[in-house]
Amino acid sequence: MEARLEQLPDGSQRWQVNLATDTIEAQMLELAGLGLNQPEIGRELGISASTVCRFLRKAQQEGRYAPRTRASEGSRRRRP
């Protein structure tokens, strides 16, 4: 967790808090961008694949994530 006191335009102050979930979300996006699938991301971060699925779906709806298509994965998942 990160906290900092920020000054508002009206002269008042408030605490800005960034939770550890912000870091995990950034890691999920990075791992998905590298081509890991949802269960792999979950194992890497110690969270469930369903949590990864929900986050990536929300990030996609917000325009922060575009899933890779099978064609763009190239040889990463090629089976004999």
Steps between C-alpha positions, in 0.01 A plus 500: 500500500617849418355815658573865439342826609391715208401865488164574333428820299277635780791478746377194683699181517414134460680170512551318171531126557611243241425147607702190424219397262615777264836326472342158448276643227802648322675162525193323357500732199873453448481120519198488270690718255784248507255231393439313825151356532273565797592189704871574443455861614309383806771252597772760448325756723344261752140585407219302339455480125144629547635817665734547203208441261279759672777760508601452136136515387453829688830638366391407147165678543688809622736486201810423708549148364461330164516120511742324270344290227617149418639627167713764676648247744708344224695196606461547875229234536568281201428133560656212303 
